[in-house]
Amino acid sequence: MKPDAFEFNKNNGISNDNDWLKNTPLIEYGMITKVYDENLVAVQVVVQDSAAPRNYNVRLLHLSSQLKEESVRPMVDDLVLLLFLRAHKDDMFLDPAERRANSSDGDATIYAKNPNNYNMFSGVGIQLATIKGRSSVTTVYDEDSNGPSVNERTVARVTKIFNKAMSMIFDVPSADGSADDEAISMLFGKRSPFTQEHHAAVERKYGYAKALDGTITEIDAPVTETYSNKAPITENILGEVDVHIGTDSHNASTTAPVNIDLNDKSPVDVKSKSGLSLSFDKAVLVKYGDKYTIEVTGDMEIKGTGKVKIKGSEIVLNDGVGYVTEFTALKTALTTAFTTVNTLLGTKMDMAGAPGTVVLSMDTAKVTKVRT
């Protein structure tokens, strides 16, 4: 049967090319139906044109380079953009260094005369979808009247491991010395206990600004720490403690007064199983509004290179009971007084008989109470 004009128009070159393009996978959009591992998944095309659904096993492509890798673990129903490559070999996804090591001539290029191309076996997938706001981790880059902003929200556990140095710099002064005044805040909720562990030396500095050229200057940066009545503080220090106040890194003295204010409901209890040494280079003033008691179970000694003065409306030694050791000055004064009395007695001749004498022995005399 001789074909007519209708048959010629039905199977011309253009129609054949359109049928080839229609039936050849190039770019598709699908959803994951099965996850083999983080790099290999089964994908079903979302828009089907036949009763038999089209499914592909494809490699997933991630942001991966020699410097950085980012991956999102694929899950069923994730949407994927499918790309079918002109030339496809499974070894093309290996690291080039691995291919060089397995190559006889050290070349990372793959030579294949008949590679898979534009067919169901040459597809790769990229996880891409429109924003839905339902992900466990979201990062939103935006801009408003205050400038650009980055908002991150996650309900996932976050782990970050830094094997090298890490630096975080906020509020870096600009070239003209100005800087932003935006506050930096960190909030840990009631169900978010916070733990810090340091396995190396730790250094904290406040009130120092480091310019872009590395110059460090002192700036006004007051530090305030506030703890509520329900936030008790416990410190367990097992090593040596050194506290230097008013001495800079060059051992120069600076003005640094220390004020500690305790109210009438803040008792202070200091216990030491070792000795306690206090050294003051200048005068010390201690004031007490109520009774002050020093209780020593052993011997107590007070020494002074100058005068030692004790003033009070009444001074009671040993609580008025027992004896206290006599003082040399007291002994000398009393000896002089009794010598004078004896001299007067010796000159009083208007009485009958020999004059009497008064004897003072400080070796046996005791003083039970001294009042001023």
URKA-V637793 format. One record per helix or strand. SS is the DSSP state (H for helix, E for strand). FROM is the first residue (numbers start at 1). TO is the last residue. If there is no record, write none. Layout:
SS | FROM | TO
SS | FROM | TO
This chain:
H | 5 | 10
H | 13 | 23
E | 27 | 35
E | 40 | 45
E | 55 | 60
E | 63 | 64
E | 69 | 70
E | 79 | 84
E | 88 | 88
H | 90 | 93
H | 96 | 102
E | 116 | 116
E | 123 | 127
E | 137 | 144
E | 147 | 154
E | 208 | 210
E | 216 | 218
E | 247 | 247
E | 253 | 253
H | 318 | 320
E | 324 | 324
H | 328 | 347
E | 367 | 367
